[in-house]
Every structure is written in C-alpha cells, then in structure tokens.
Amino acid sequence: WDLRSGWAKYEVKDAGAKVTAVAVSPASPVLAAAGADGKLRIWRDEALESPPQVLDDHKEGAAGLAVDGKGKWIVTWARWNKVNVWSLADGTLAHALDLGTDNNFMPVGPAFLAPDGASLWVHCEGEVRRWSLPSAAAAENFPRQLIPRSTTFFHPEGKLCVVQGERGAEIASMADGKILRKLLDAADVGPAAYQPEKGKLLALVADGKLLVLDSRSGGKAHSEDLGSPCRIAGASPGGAWLVWGPA
C-alpha cells in the first residue's frame, strides 16, 4: 500500500499457500512471508513481479517471523521447539535452533532480532533466551519480562528496551536488564513501540489508554482513552504516524 494515497501499489497474486506471517525489511525492498505449507517465501524486487525464493521452513508453517532493522536476518519460529535464522542476503539457513525434544515440547515465540542484527531474543517457557549473531553462541537469559504483544520495544540505537516491571512499565538496559528509568504505574501494560530512528517518543498502551511518552523523562506528550484492548502495529519511519487498532 502507498501510505500517502492509500492506494494498493503492488499485489502478490499467488502467495503459494495460506500466509501465516509476513514482514518487510526496513533496509531493502524485500518482502518475506511464511506459509501454512511449511515454506518461507522471499520477494526481492519492489514490484513483486519476479518469482519468490522458496525455502523449506517449519513443516507445519511458521507461527511468526521477524526481520532485523539492518536487513541481515529473518527469524521464523514454530509453535513448539524450533527457531530458524535465515540470511536475508542469499536465503541460506544460518541456524536451526531446537529448544525442546521429541518428548519434551517447549512453547516458543515470539522471537525478536535486535536493531543491529547482533542478537536473537526468543520467548520460551516464561523466559527470554538470547543468542549472539552471527555465531549463535548462547548468551545469558534476559532477566526481565518484555512488554506483551509489542513490535518495536527496542530503542532504535539498540541499547535500551521497554520491560514489564512489578507495577508498570520501565526502561532497561538491553545488555544486562538493569532498570534505568520507571515510566508509569499501571496494572495492565500492553503493547509498546519506540519512535523509529531517534527513539525520542514511546507509544504505550496502559490501563485502556494509549499514551505517547517522552522516552527520556517519562513525561506524557499525549493520552487517549481507547475503551478496549489495543495492539500497536508500528510507527512510520519519521515517527509522524502511529498505527494501532483493536487487539
């Protein structure tokens, strides 16, 4: 879709199978889609006229996928046990992580890639497990709970993230989880999204309200009553527009 006019600009006429997840690379004209047929399809031309690269992914289809901000990696995850990391440059499978066994199924996801593409974060059994990229060496688990249903809870500079505290939302160091700033007290904290590029503003859903906060001071720039649960889809690259809707 063209965001200025609202007109459909390009169309994928045949995605090959029911699409279970989709993502666009912020660094290049690449569209990735996971299908219920267990395939990952990557379109590399902006007009979507060339056939996609088709890769064998999770057998029953991925539950979700994500692309890092630098356009290096695609991560896909199944509902149980398995996480795949693909090179966006050529579509090779860089890492296949198995977090469970045939006799011990581990629920996984969502998974996230740090803004610089240097680490992989995966929700697994109530923990946030991490790996360094490109080596896939295991790192220490992140000691905090991430904000539920968030898409861009990492600060764009890759040093800070929004976390779920005991009484609300807090800003923590991505390196070690140290709490650096308390944002607000709230019983129910929902999705969060940093303003892209500079990250000066932070959109956050809390106790049925959509809040836009100064990410440094926690001061409130805007507040709107929603009356129902909300999901933040994302913010425009310049941060002028915020997309949100019912959960």
Accessible surface in RSA format (square Angstrom, percent):
REM  Atomic radii and reference values for relative SASA: ProtOr
REM  Chains: A
REM  Algorithm: Lee & Richards
REM  Probe-radius: 1.40
REM  Slices: 20
REM RES _ NUM      All-atoms   Total-Side   Main-Chain    Non-polar    All polar
REM                ABS   REL    ABS   REL    ABS   REL    ABS   REL    ABS   REL
RES TRP A   1   210.70  84.6 163.16  79.0  47.54 111.6 132.33  70.6  78.36 127.1
RES ASP A   2    44.56  31.2  40.37  40.2   4.19   9.9  11.06  26.0  33.50  33.4
RES LEU A   3   154.78  86.2 121.59  87.0  33.19  83.4 124.24  87.3  30.54  82.2
RES ARG A   4   234.23  98.3 194.88  99.3  39.34  93.7  74.42 101.7 159.80  96.9
RES SER A   5    66.54  56.2  32.06  42.8  34.48  79.4  37.92  80.8  28.62  40.1
RES GLY A   6    47.54  58.6   0.00   N/A  47.54  58.6  31.08  85.3  16.47  36.9
RES TRP A   7   194.14  77.9 192.36  93.1   1.78   4.2 168.46  89.8  25.69  41.7
RES ALA A   8    66.70  61.3  40.56  62.6  26.13  59.4  40.68  57.3  26.02  68.9
RES LYS A   9   114.52  55.9  87.19  53.5  27.33  65.1  52.71  47.4  61.81  65.8
RES TYR A  10    86.18  40.2  62.33  35.5  23.85  62.1  47.43  35.6  38.74  47.8
RES GLU A  11   116.79  67.1 100.23  75.8  16.56  39.4  33.61  65.0  83.18  67.9
RES VAL A  12    47.63  31.3  22.93  20.8  24.71  59.5  25.17  21.9  22.46  60.9
RES LYS A  13   179.90  87.8 141.64  86.9  38.26  91.1 108.35  97.5  71.54  76.2
RES ASP A  14   114.30  80.1  94.24  93.8  20.06  47.4  35.04  82.5  79.26  79.0
RES ALA A  15    24.41  22.4  16.37  25.3   8.04  18.3  16.58  23.3   7.83  20.7
RES GLY A  16    45.73  56.4   0.00   N/A  45.73  56.4  18.23  50.0  27.50  61.6
RES ALA A  17    32.97  30.3   9.36  14.4  23.60  53.7  24.84  35.0   8.12  21.5
RES LYS A  18   161.81  78.9 142.68  87.5  19.13  45.6  96.01  86.4  65.80  70.1
RES VAL A  19    65.56  43.1  42.65  38.6  22.91  55.2  42.65  37.1  22.91  62.1
RES THR A  20    58.13  41.3  27.21  27.6  30.92  73.7  34.63  46.5  23.50  35.5
RES ALA A  21    18.23  16.8   8.47  13.1   9.77  22.2  18.15  25.6   0.08   0.2
RES VAL A  22    90.91  59.8  68.45  62.0  22.46  54.1  68.45  59.5  22.46  60.9
RES ALA A  23    20.22  18.6  12.27  18.9   7.95  18.1  20.09  28.3   0.13   0.4
RES VAL A  24   100.47  66.1  81.67  73.9  18.80  45.3  81.67  71.0  18.80  51.0
RES SER A  25     5.34   4.5   0.00   0.0   5.34  12.3   0.00   0.0   5.34   7.5
RES PRO A  26    96.96  70.7  51.46  46.9  45.51 165.4  63.97  52.8  32.99 205.0
RES ALA A  27    60.07  55.2  20.62  31.8  39.45  89.7  30.62  43.1  29.46  78.0
RES SER A  28    44.78  37.8  32.61  43.5  12.17  28.0  36.19  77.1   8.59  12.0
RES PRO A  29    74.59  54.4  57.98  52.9  16.61  60.4  72.48  59.8   2.11  13.1
RES VAL A  30    13.82   9.1  12.08  10.9   1.74   4.2  12.92  11.2   0.89   2.4
RES LEU A  31    31.38  17.5  30.45  21.8   0.93   2.3  30.45  21.4   0.93   2.5
RES ALA A  32     0.74   0.7   0.63   1.0   0.11   0.2   0.63   0.9   0.11   0.3
RES ALA A  33     6.79   6.2   6.25   9.6   0.54   1.2   6.25   8.8   0.54   1.4
RES ALA A  34     0.83   0.8   0.55   0.8   0.28   0.6   0.83   1.2   0.00   0.0
RES GLY A  35     2.50   3.1   0.00   N/A   2.50   3.1   2.15   5.9   0.35   0.8
RES ALA A  36    45.21  41.6  29.57  45.6  15.64  35.6  29.90  42.1  15.31  40.6
RES ASP A  37    62.60  43.8  34.53  34.4  28.06  66.4  38.35  90.2  24.25  24.2
RES GLY A  38     5.57   6.9   0.00   N/A   5.57   6.9   2.52   6.9   3.05   6.8
RES LYS A  39    67.59  33.0  66.58  40.9   1.01   2.4  32.51  29.3  35.08  37.4
RES LEU A  40     0.00   0.0   0.00   0.0   0.00   0.0   0.00   0.0   0.00   0.0
RES ARG A  41    23.92  10.0  23.92  12.2   0.00   0.0   1.92   2.6  22.00  13.3
RES ILE A  42     0.68   0.4   0.00   0.0   0.68   1.6   0.00   0.0   0.68   1.8
RES TRP A  43     9.09   3.6   8.43   4.1   0.66   1.5   1.76   0.9   7.33  11.9
RES ARG A  44    90.00  37.8  68.65  35.0  21.35  50.8  56.46  77.2  33.54  20.3
RES ASP A  45    40.44  28.3  35.24  35.1   5.20  12.3  35.06  82.5   5.38   5.4
RES GLU A  46   102.49  58.8  91.11  68.9  11.38  27.1  28.32  54.8  74.18  60.6
RES ALA A  47    36.95  34.0  27.98  43.2   8.97  20.4  27.98  39.4   8.97  23.8
RES LEU A  48    36.43  20.3  19.87  14.2  16.56  41.6  19.87  14.0  16.56  44.6
RES GLU A  49   150.46  86.4 115.25  87.2  35.22  83.9  43.54  84.2 106.92  87.3
RES SER A  50    58.85  49.7  54.16  72.3   4.68  10.8  24.84  52.9  34.01  47.6
RES PRO A  51   120.56  87.9  97.09  88.5  23.47  85.3 103.39  85.4  17.17 106.7
RES PRO A  52    34.81  25.4  22.89  20.9  11.91  43.3  23.10  19.1  11.71  72.8
RES GLN A  53    61.03  34.1  49.43  36.1  11.60  27.6  32.91  70.1  28.12  21.3
RES VAL A  54    76.11  50.1  48.39  43.8  27.73  66.8  48.39  42.0  27.73  75.2
RES LEU A  55    23.43  13.0  20.50  14.7   2.93   7.4  23.43  16.5   0.00   0.0
RES ASP A  56   104.97  73.5  87.70  87.3  17.27  40.8  35.08  82.6  69.89  69.7
RES ASP A  57    19.20  13.5   1.12   1.1  18.09  42.8   0.75   1.8  18.45  18.4
RES HIS A  58    11.03   6.0   5.96   4.1   5.08  13.0   9.16   9.4   1.87   2.2
RES LYS A  59   197.12  96.2 170.38 104.5  26.74  63.7 118.15 106.3  78.97  84.1
RES GLU A  60   162.84  93.5 137.38 103.9  25.46  60.6  55.93 108.2 106.90  87.3
RES GLY A  61    10.06  12.4   0.00   N/A  10.06  12.4   0.49   1.4   9.57  21.4
RES ALA A  62     3.64   3.3   0.00   0.0   3.64   8.3   0.02   0.0   3.62   9.6
RES ALA A  63    34.70  31.9   7.68  11.8  27.03  61.5  11.20  15.8  23.50  62.3
RES GLY A  64     6.61   8.2   0.00   N/A   6.61   8.2   6.61  18.1   0.00   0.0
RES LEU A  65    16.57   9.2   0.01   0.0  16.57  41.6   0.01   0.0  16.57  44.6
RES ALA A  66    22.15  20.4  19.27  29.7   2.88   6.6  22.15  31.2   0.00   0.0
RES VAL A  67    24.81  16.3   1.82   1.6  22.99  55.4   1.82   1.6  22.99  62.4
RES ASP A  68     1.33   0.9   0.00   0.0   1.33   3.1   1.33   3.1   0.00   0.0
RES GLY A  69    37.50  46.2   0.00   N/A  37.50  46.2  20.65  56.7  16.85  37.7
RES LYS A  70   127.96  62.4 109.41  67.1  18.55  44.2  52.90  47.6  75.06  80.0
RES GLY A  71    17.40  21.5   0.00   N/A  17.40  21.5   1.15   3.2  16.25  36.4
RES LYS A  72   104.54  51.0  94.43  57.9  10.12  24.1  60.01  54.0  44.53  47.4
RES TRP A  73    28.30  11.4  28.30  13.7   0.00   0.0  27.32  14.6   0.98   1.6
RES ILE A  74     0.00   0.0   0.00   0.0   0.00   0.0   0.00   0.0   0.00   0.0
RES VAL A  75     0.00   0.0   0.00   0.0   0.00   0.0   0.00   0.0   0.00   0.0
RES THR A  76     0.00   0.0   0.00   0.0   0.00   0.0   0.00   0.0   0.00   0.0
RES TRP A  77    25.46  10.2  25.46  12.3   0.00   0.0  17.73   9.5   7.73  12.5
RES ALA A  78    16.49  15.2  16.49  25.4   0.00   0.0  16.49  23.2   0.00   0.0
RES ARG A  79   170.15  71.4 160.92  82.0   9.23  22.0  50.61  69.2 119.54  72.4
RES TRP A  80   129.91  52.1 124.13  60.1   5.79  13.6 103.86  55.4  26.06  42.3
RES ASN A  81    10.46   7.2  10.46  10.1   0.00   0.0   1.57   3.8   8.89   8.6
RES LYS A  82    99.51  48.5  99.51  61.1   0.00   0.0  72.08  64.9  27.43  29.2
RES VAL A  83     0.00   0.0   0.00   0.0   0.00   0.0   0.00   0.0   0.00   0.0
RES ASN A  84    14.74  10.2  14.74  14.2   0.00   0.0   0.00   0.0  14.74  14.2
RES VAL A  85     0.38   0.3   0.38   0.3   0.00   0.0   0.38   0.3   0.00   0.0
RES TRP A  86    10.37   4.2  10.37   5.0   0.00   0.0  10.37   5.5   0.00   0.0
RES SER A  87    19.89  16.8  19.89  26.5   0.00   0.0   8.18  17.4  11.71  16.4
RES LEU A  88     4.98   2.8   3.67   2.6   1.31   3.3   3.79   2.7   1.19   3.2
RES ALA A  89    91.08  83.7  56.34  86.9  34.75  79.0  68.51  96.5  22.57  59.8
RES ASP A  90    81.86  57.3  66.27  66.0  15.58  36.8  36.51  85.9  45.35  45.2
RES GLY A  91     3.93   4.8   0.00   N/A   3.93   4.8   0.31   0.9   3.62   8.1
RES THR A  92    74.38  52.9  68.89  69.8   5.49  13.1  63.02  84.7  11.35  17.2
RES LEU A  93    84.34  47.0  55.79  39.9  28.55  71.8  55.79  39.2  28.55  76.8
RES ALA A  94    38.23  35.2  10.51  16.2  27.73  63.1  19.22  27.1  19.02  50.4
RES HIS A  95    38.81  21.2  32.78  22.8   6.03  15.4  25.41  26.2  13.40  15.6
RES ALA A  96    70.55  64.9  39.10  60.3  31.44  71.5  39.50  55.6  31.04  82.2
RES LEU A  97    27.58  15.4  23.55  16.8   4.03  10.1  25.90  18.2   1.68   4.5
RES ASP A  98    79.26  55.5  49.68  49.4  29.59  70.0  27.36  64.4  51.91  51.8
RES LEU A  99    22.41  12.5   5.76   4.1  16.65  41.8  10.45   7.3  11.96  32.2
RES GLY A 100    13.27  16.4   0.00   N/A  13.27  16.4   4.36  12.0   8.91  20.0
RES THR A 101    76.86  54.7  70.56  71.5   6.30  15.0  72.79  97.8   4.08   6.2
RES ASP A 102   130.55  91.4 114.70 114.2  15.85  37.5  32.00  75.3  98.55  98.3
RES ASN A 103   148.73 102.6 114.01 110.2  34.73  83.6  32.54  78.3 116.20 112.3
RES ASN A 104    84.27  58.1  81.50  78.8   2.77   6.7  20.95  50.4  63.32  61.2
RES PHE A 105   124.28  62.2 105.85  65.6  18.43  48.0 105.85  64.2  18.43  52.8
RES MET A 106    33.66  17.4  33.66  22.3   0.00   0.0  25.64  21.8   8.03  10.6
RES PRO A 107    54.94  40.0  52.31  47.7   2.63   9.6  52.79  43.6   2.15  13.4
RES VAL A 108    12.63   8.3   0.00   0.0  12.63  30.4   1.05   0.9  11.58  31.4
RES GLY A 109    22.90  28.2   0.00   N/A  22.90  28.2   2.54   7.0  20.36  45.6
RES PRO A 110    61.23  44.6  60.45  55.1   0.78   2.8  60.61  50.0   0.61   3.8
RES ALA A 111     0.93   0.9   0.00   0.0   0.93   2.1   0.00   0.0   0.93   2.5
RES PHE A 112    28.53  14.3  27.98  17.3   0.55   1.4  28.53  17.3   0.00   0.0
RES LEU A 113    13.73   7.6   0.58   0.4  13.15  33.1   0.58   0.4  13.15  35.4
RES ALA A 114     2.72   2.5   2.72   4.2   0.00   0.0   2.72   3.8   0.00   0.0
RES PRO A 115    25.50  18.6  18.79  17.1   6.72  24.4  23.33  19.3   2.17  13.5
RES ASP A 116    64.32  45.1  62.39  62.1   1.93   4.6  27.81  65.4  36.51  36.4
RES GLY A 117     1.80   2.2   0.00   N/A   1.80   2.2   0.00   0.0   1.80   4.0
RES ALA A 118    45.82  42.1  39.31  60.7   6.51  14.8  41.13  57.9   4.68  12.4
RES SER A 119    25.42  21.5  25.42  33.9   0.00   0.0  19.32  41.1   6.10   8.5
RES LEU A 120     0.57   0.3   0.57   0.4   0.00   0.0   0.57   0.4   0.00   0.0
RES TRP A 121     2.75   1.1   2.68   1.3   0.08   0.2   2.50   1.3   0.25   0.4
RES VAL A 122     0.22   0.1   0.00   0.0   0.22   0.5   0.13   0.1   0.09   0.2
RES HIS A 123    38.70  21.1  37.75  26.2   0.94   2.4  20.51  21.1  18.19  21.2
RES CYS A 124     2.28   1.7   0.45   0.5   1.83   4.3   0.89   2.3   1.39   1.5
RES GLU A 125   103.83  59.6  74.01  56.0  29.82  71.0  23.62  45.7  80.21  65.5
RES GLY A 126    55.83  68.9   0.00   N/A  55.83  68.9  36.40  99.9  19.44  43.5
RES GLU A 127    88.18  50.6  85.12  64.4   3.07   7.3  27.66  53.5  60.52  49.4
RES VAL A 128     1.38   0.9   0.64   0.6   0.74   1.8   0.64   0.6   0.74   2.0
RES ARG A 129    71.17  29.9  71.17  36.3   0.00   0.0   6.54   8.9  64.63  39.2
RES ARG A 130    24.92  10.5  22.78  11.6   2.14   5.1   4.47   6.1  20.45  12.4
RES TRP A 131    18.06   7.2  17.81   8.6   0.25   0.6   5.76   3.1  12.30  20.0
RES SER A 132    46.63  39.4  46.43  62.0   0.20   0.5  18.20  38.8  28.43  39.8
RES LEU A 133    13.98   7.8   0.71   0.5  13.27  33.4   1.31   0.9  12.67  34.1
RES PRO A 134    96.30  70.2  89.52  81.6   6.78  24.6  89.58  74.0   6.72  41.8
RES SER A 135    76.93  65.0  47.07  62.8  29.86  68.8  51.34 109.3  25.59  35.9
RES ALA A 136    20.50  18.8   7.53  11.6  12.97  29.5   7.57  10.7  12.92  34.2
RES ALA A 137    55.65  51.2  45.81  70.7   9.83  22.4  55.49  78.1   0.16   0.4
RES ALA A 138    86.10  79.2  52.74  81.4  33.36  75.9  53.02  74.7  33.08  87.6
RES ALA A 139    44.43  40.9  24.96  38.5  19.47  44.3  34.70  48.9   9.73  25.8
RES GLU A 140   147.58  84.7 135.02 102.1  12.56  29.9  56.30 108.9  91.28  74.5
RES ASN A 141    66.85  46.1  52.42  50.7  14.43  34.7  19.25  46.3  47.59  46.0
RES PHE A 142     7.70   3.9   0.00   0.0   7.70  20.0   0.00   0.0   7.70  22.0
RES PRO A 143    85.96  62.6  47.91  43.7  38.05 138.3  61.72  51.0  24.24 150.7
RES ARG A 144    88.86  37.3  84.08  42.9   4.78  11.4  11.55  15.8  77.31  46.9
RES GLN A 145    86.40  48.3  84.72  61.9   1.68   4.0  42.33  90.1  44.07  33.4
RES LEU A 146     8.07   4.5   1.24   0.9   6.83  17.2   1.24   0.9   6.83  18.4
RES ILE A 147     4.85   2.8   0.00   0.0   4.85  11.7   0.00   0.0   4.85  13.2
RES PRO A 148    57.52  41.9  47.11  42.9  10.41  37.8  57.52  47.5   0.00   0.0
RES ARG A 149   107.57  45.2  86.41  44.1  21.15  50.4  51.53  70.4  56.03  34.0
RES SER A 150     8.48   7.2   0.08   0.1   8.40  19.3   0.15   0.3   8.33  11.7
RES THR A 151    56.53  40.2  34.12  34.6  22.41  53.4  37.53  50.4  19.00  28.7
RES THR A 152    59.85  42.6  56.36  57.1   3.49   8.3  59.28  79.6   0.57   0.9
RES PHE A 153     1.15   0.6   1.03   0.6   0.12   0.3   1.03   0.6   0.12   0.3
RES PHE A 154    19.18   9.6  14.13   8.7   5.05  13.1  14.13   8.6   5.05  14.5
RES HIS A 155    18.05   9.9  18.05  12.5   0.00   0.0   5.46   5.6  12.59  14.6
RES PRO A 156    40.96  29.9  17.26  15.7  23.70  86.2  22.63  18.7  18.33 113.9
RES GLU A 157   120.65  69.3  91.43  69.2  29.22  69.6  33.11  64.0  87.54  71.5
RES GLY A 158    19.70  24.3   0.00   N/A  19.70  24.3   2.21   6.1  17.49  39.2
RES LYS A 159   145.55  71.0 138.87  85.2   6.67  15.9  86.25  77.6  59.30  63.2
RES LEU A 160    42.47  23.7  42.47  30.4   0.00   0.0  42.47  29.8   0.00   0.0
RES CYS A 161     0.00   0.0   0.00   0.0   0.00   0.0   0.00   0.0   0.00   0.0
RES VAL A 162     0.00   0.0   0.00   0.0   0.00   0.0   0.00   0.0   0.00   0.0
RES VAL A 163     0.14   0.1   0.14   0.1   0.00   0.0   0.14   0.1   0.00   0.0
RES GLN A 164    54.63  30.5  44.10  32.2  10.53  25.1  25.17  53.6  29.46  22.3
RES GLY A 165    12.89  15.9   0.00   N/A  12.89  15.9   7.92  21.7   4.96  11.1
RES GLU A 166   180.85 103.8 139.19 105.3  41.66  99.2  62.54 121.0 118.31  96.6
RES ARG A 167   164.71  69.2 155.73  79.4   8.98  21.4  58.89  80.5 105.82  64.1
RES GLY A 168     0.44   0.5   0.00   N/A   0.44   0.5   0.00   0.0   0.44   1.0
RES ALA A 169     0.00   0.0   0.00   0.0   0.00   0.0   0.00   0.0   0.00   0.0
RES GLU A 170    25.64  14.7  25.64  19.4   0.00   0.0   0.00   0.0  25.64  20.9
RES ILE A 171     0.18   0.1   0.18   0.1   0.00   0.0   0.18   0.1   0.00   0.0
RES ALA A 172     0.00   0.0   0.00   0.0   0.00   0.0   0.00   0.0   0.00   0.0
RES SER A 173    19.21  16.2  19.21  25.6   0.00   0.0   8.97  19.1  10.24  14.3
RES MET A 174    14.00   7.3  12.42   8.2   1.59   3.8  12.46  10.6   1.55   2.1
RES ALA A 175    81.86  75.3  55.01  84.9  26.85  61.1  65.85  92.7  16.01  42.4
RES ASP A 176    87.31  61.2  70.42  70.1  16.89  39.9  37.02  87.1  50.29  50.2
RES GLY A 177     0.50   0.6   0.00   N/A   0.50   0.6   0.50   1.4   0.00   0.0
RES LYS A 178   132.12  64.5 126.50  77.6   5.62  13.4  75.15  67.6  56.96  60.7
RES ILE A 179    53.82  30.6  34.52  25.7  19.30  46.5  34.52  24.9  19.30  52.4
RES LEU A 180    82.58  46.0  49.36  35.3  33.22  83.5  54.46  38.2  28.12  75.7
RES ARG A 181    70.87  29.8  63.92  32.6   6.95  16.5  22.57  30.8  48.30  29.3
RES LYS A 182    97.50  47.6  75.38  46.3  22.11  52.6  70.33  63.3  27.16  28.9
RES LEU A 183    16.40   9.1   0.00   0.0  16.40  41.2   0.50   0.4  15.89  42.8
RES LEU A 184    31.62  17.6  22.85  16.3   8.76  22.0  31.62  22.2   0.00   0.0
RES ASP A 185    86.50  60.6  60.14  59.9  26.36  62.3  26.86  63.2  59.64  59.5
RES ALA A 186    10.93  10.0   1.43   2.2   9.50  21.6   6.09   8.6   4.84  12.8
RES ALA A 187   106.97  98.4  60.97  94.1  46.00 104.6  73.01 102.8  33.96  90.0
RES ASP A 188    91.64  64.2  88.47  88.1   3.18   7.5  26.44  62.2  65.20  65.0
RES VAL A 189     5.98   3.9   0.00   0.0   5.98  14.4   0.00   0.0   5.98  16.2
RES GLY A 190     2.34   2.9   0.00   N/A   2.34   2.9   1.74   4.8   0.61   1.4
RES PRO A 191     0.07   0.1   0.07   0.1   0.00   0.0   0.07   0.1   0.00   0.0
RES ALA A 192     0.10   0.1   0.00   0.0   0.10   0.2   0.00   0.0   0.10   0.3
RES ALA A 193     1.93   1.8   0.05   0.1   1.88   4.3   0.05   0.1   1.88   5.0
RES TYR A 194     4.86   2.3   2.64   1.5   2.22   5.8   1.84   1.4   3.02   3.7
RES GLN A 195    36.79  20.6  32.92  24.1   3.87   9.2   7.02  14.9  29.78  22.6
RES PRO A 196    37.50  27.3  29.49  26.9   8.02  29.1  35.64  29.4   1.86  11.6
RES GLU A 197   117.69  67.6  90.02  68.1  27.67  65.9  44.73  86.5  72.96  59.6
RES LYS A 198   136.92  66.8 127.25  78.1   9.67  23.0  79.53  71.6  57.39  61.1
RES GLY A 199     0.62   0.8   0.00   N/A   0.62   0.8   0.00   0.0   0.62   1.4
RES LYS A 200   103.44  50.5 101.59  62.3   1.85   4.4  55.10  49.6  48.34  51.5
RES LEU A 201    64.47  35.9  64.25  46.0   0.23   0.6  64.45  45.3   0.03   0.1
RES LEU A 202     0.31   0.2   0.00   0.0   0.31   0.8   0.31   0.2   0.00   0.0
RES ALA A 203     7.62   7.0   5.75   8.9   1.87   4.3   5.75   8.1   1.87   5.0
RES LEU A 204     0.00   0.0   0.00   0.0   0.00   0.0   0.00   0.0   0.00   0.0
RES VAL A 205     9.35   6.2   9.35   8.5   0.00   0.0   9.35   8.1   0.00   0.0
RES ALA A 206     4.51   4.2   2.55   3.9   1.96   4.5   2.59   3.6   1.92   5.1
RES ASP A 207    78.12  54.7  52.15  51.9  25.97  61.4  34.93  82.2  43.19  43.1
RES GLY A 208    31.16  38.4   0.00   N/A  31.16  38.4  22.57  61.9   8.58  19.2
RES LYS A 209    86.10  42.0  86.10  52.8   0.00   0.0  34.42  31.0  51.68  55.0
RES LEU A 210     5.95   3.3   5.95   4.3   0.00   0.0   5.95   4.2   0.00   0.0
RES LEU A 211    12.13   6.8  12.13   8.7   0.00   0.0  12.13   8.5   0.00   0.0
RES VAL A 212    26.52  17.5  26.52  24.0   0.00   0.0  26.52  23.0   0.00   0.0
RES LEU A 213     2.39   1.3   2.39   1.7   0.00   0.0   2.39   1.7   0.00   0.0
RES ASP A 214    54.86  38.4  54.86  54.6   0.00   0.0  10.03  23.6  44.83  44.7
RES SER A 215     6.73   5.7   4.57   6.1   2.16   5.0   1.79   3.8   4.94   6.9
RES ARG A 216   170.27  71.5 162.29  82.7   7.98  19.0  58.41  79.8 111.86  67.8
RES SER A 217    85.23  72.0  49.84  66.5  35.39  81.5  51.52 109.7  33.71  47.2
RES GLY A 218    15.42  19.0   0.00   N/A  15.42  19.0   3.23   8.9  12.18  27.3
RES GLY A 219    36.28  44.7   0.00   N/A  36.28  44.7  35.51  97.5   0.77   1.7
RES LYS A 220   131.69  64.2  93.72  57.5  37.96  90.4  51.34  46.2  80.34  85.6
RES ALA A 221    68.89  63.3  28.46  43.9  40.43  92.0  38.19  53.8  30.70  81.3
RES HIS A 222    93.96  51.4  87.28  60.7   6.68  17.1  65.12  67.1  28.84  33.6
RES SER A 223    46.39  39.2  22.02  29.4  24.37  56.1  15.32  32.6  31.07  43.5
RES GLU A 224    74.45  42.7  69.44  52.5   5.01  11.9  25.19  48.7  49.26  40.2
RES ASP A 225   108.47  76.0  84.72  84.3  23.75  56.2  32.98  77.6  75.49  75.3
RES LEU A 226    30.85  17.2   2.01   1.4  28.84  72.5   5.89   4.1  24.97  67.2
RES GLY A 227    78.57  96.9   0.00   N/A  78.57  96.9  44.71 122.7  33.87  75.8
RES SER A 228    57.86  48.9  49.82  66.5   8.05  18.5  37.82  80.5  20.04  28.1
RES PRO A 229    97.88  71.3  85.47  77.9  12.41  45.1  95.19  78.6   2.69  16.7
RES CYS A 230     1.81   1.4   1.27   1.4   0.54   1.3   1.27   3.2   0.54   0.6
RES ARG A 231   111.57  46.8 110.03  56.1   1.54   3.7  32.64  44.6  78.92  47.8
RES ILE A 232     0.35   0.2   0.32   0.2   0.03   0.1   0.32   0.2   0.03   0.1
RES ALA A 233    64.86  59.6  39.62  61.1  25.24  57.4  43.99  61.9  20.87  55.3
RES GLY A 234    14.01  17.3   0.00   N/A  14.01  17.3  14.01  38.4   0.00   0.0
RES ALA A 235    30.20  27.8   6.67  10.3  23.53  53.5   8.59  12.1  21.61  57.2
RES SER A 236    20.54  17.4  13.85  18.5   6.69  15.4  18.21  38.8   2.33   3.3
RES PRO A 237    93.27  68.0  90.60  82.6   2.67   9.7  93.26  77.0   0.01   0.0
RES GLY A 238    55.33  68.2   0.00   N/A  55.33  68.2  28.90  79.3  26.44  59.2
RES GLY A 239    21.96  27.1   0.00   N/A  21.96  27.1   1.01   2.8  20.95  46.9
RES ALA A 240    86.60  79.6  48.07  74.2  38.53  87.6  58.88  82.9  27.72  73.4
RES TRP A 241   190.73  76.5 186.83  90.4   3.90   9.2 166.97  89.0  23.76  38.5
RES LEU A 242    54.03  30.1  29.11  20.8  24.92  62.6  29.11  20.4  24.92  67.1
RES VAL A 243    87.21  57.4  84.25  76.3   2.96   7.1  87.21  75.8   0.00   0.0
RES TRP A 244   101.54  40.7  75.89  36.7  25.65  60.2  57.47  30.6  44.07  71.5
RES GLY A 245    19.29  23.8   0.00   N/A  19.29  23.8  17.22  47.3   2.07   4.6
RES PRO A 246   118.55  86.4  98.53  89.8  20.02  72.8 100.46  82.9  18.09 112.4
RES ALA A 247    78.89  72.5  16.58  25.6  62.32 141.8  42.65  60.1  36.24  96.0
END  Absolute sums over single chains surface
CHAIN  1 A    13249.6      10030.6       3219.0       7380.1       5869.5
END  Absolute sums over all chains
TOTAL         13249.6      10030.6       3219.0       7380.1       5869.5
